[in-house]
Amino acid sequence: MRDMDTSMRRHKGLKRTNNIKYREKIVEENKHLHEVFPTIFEMHYEGKMDDTFFEMLRLRRKIELGEITEDEASKIVGQKLFDRYVAPVVGETPAAPPTPTMSYEDYYKQFEKTE
């Protein structure tokens, strides 16, 4: 996804002048992401990544490092989603504000600082 951030910056001028060619360039330079993870590609392309996605990446990294189990990560994600979407509907808590969107580059910069 960092490569996609780079592609998007590299071709930002094309985005203003020819959005179709801009998308073609981004797809061409990020074929693997586009073909294997099309939903993630689209979310990133449209700027709709939010902290939920990046929290899941952080948890995945903790699993890989053996800091937590998949079951523990699943419970953390489930609780956060419950707190955000279900609890306000059933009256347990007020609705949480929507999480801000961010680029993978911004996420990665945060991650580098913690290592």
C-alpha positions in Angstrom: 0.0 0.0 0.0 3.0 2.3 0.4 3.7 1.7 -3.3 0.1 2.8 -4.0 0.6 6.0 -2.0 3.7 6.6 -4.0 1.9 6.0 -7.3 -0.9 8.4 -6.2 1.5 11.1 -5.4 3.5 10.6 -8.6 0.4 10.9 -10.8 -1.5 13.5 -8.9 -1.2 16.0 -11.8 -2.8 13.4 -14.1 -5.7 13.0 -11.6 -6.5 16.7 -12.1 -6.3 16.5 -15.9 -7.4 13.0 -16.8 -9.0 10.9 -14.1 -9.4 7.8 -16.3 -5.7 7.7 -17.2 -4.9 8.4 -13.6 -6.8 5.3 -12.4 -5.2 3.2 -15.2 -1.7 4.3 -14.0 -2.6 3.5 -10.4 -4.0 0.1 -11.3 -1.0 -0.7 -13.6 1.5 0.2 -10.9 -0.3 -1.7 -8.2 -1.6 -4.8 -10.0 -1.1 -7.2 -7.1 -3.1 -5.2 -4.7 -5.8 -4.5 -7.3 -6.1 -8.2 -8.3 -5.6 -9.9 -5.0 -7.3 -7.4 -2.7 -9.7 -5.4 -4.9 -11.8 -4.1 -2.0 -8.7 -2.8 -0.1 -7.5 -1.2 -3.4 -10.8 0.6 -3.9 -11.0 1.8 -0.3 -7.5 3.2 -0.6 -8.1 4.7 -4.0 -11.2 6.4 -2.8 -9.5 7.6 0.4 -11.9 5.6 2.6 -9.4 3.9 4.9 -10.1 4.5 8.5 -8.5 3.6 11.8 -10.4 0.3 12.0 -8.4 -1.1 9.1 -5.2 0.1 10.5 -6.0 -1.3 14.0 -6.6 -4.7 12.3 -3.1 -4.3 10.7 -1.6 -3.5 14.1 -3.3 -6.6 15.6 -2.1 -8.8 12.7 1.4 -7.6 13.4 1.0 -8.5 17.1 -0.2 -12.0 16.1 2.8 -12.4 13.8 5.2 -11.4 16.7 3.5 -13.8 19.1 2.3 -11.0 21.4 -1.4 -12.0 21.1 -3.4 -14.9 19.7 -5.8 -14.8 16.8 -8.6 -15.4 19.3 -7.6 -12.4 21.4 -7.3 -10.2 18.3 -10.8 -11.3 17.2 -12.2 -10.4 20.5 -10.6 -7.0 20.4 -12.0 -6.2 16.9 -15.4 -7.6 17.8 -15.7 -5.5 20.9 -14.6 -2.3 19.1 -17.1 -3.0 16.3 -19.8 -3.7 18.9 -19.0 -0.5 20.7 -19.1 1.5 17.5 -22.2 0.0 15.8 -24.3 -2.0 18.1 -24.1 -0.4 21.5 -25.5 3.0 20.3 -28.5 1.2 18.7 -29.4 -0.8 21.7 -28.9 2.3 23.9 -25.8 1.2 25.8 -23.7 4.1 24.8 -23.9 7.2 22.6 -22.8 6.8 19.1 -19.1 7.2 18.6 -17.9 9.8 16.1 -16.8 8.3 12.8 -13.1 7.3 12.7 -11.0 9.6 10.6 -9.6 8.4 7.3 -5.9 8.2 6.7 -3.5 7.1 4.1 -1.4 4.0 4.5 1.6 6.3 4.4 0.3 8.1 7.5 -0.4 4.8 9.2 3.1 3.5 8.4 4.8 6.6 9.8 3.0 6.0 13.1 4.1 2.4 13.0 7.7 3.3 12.4 7.7 5.5 15.4 6.6 2.7 17.7 9.3 0.3 16.7 
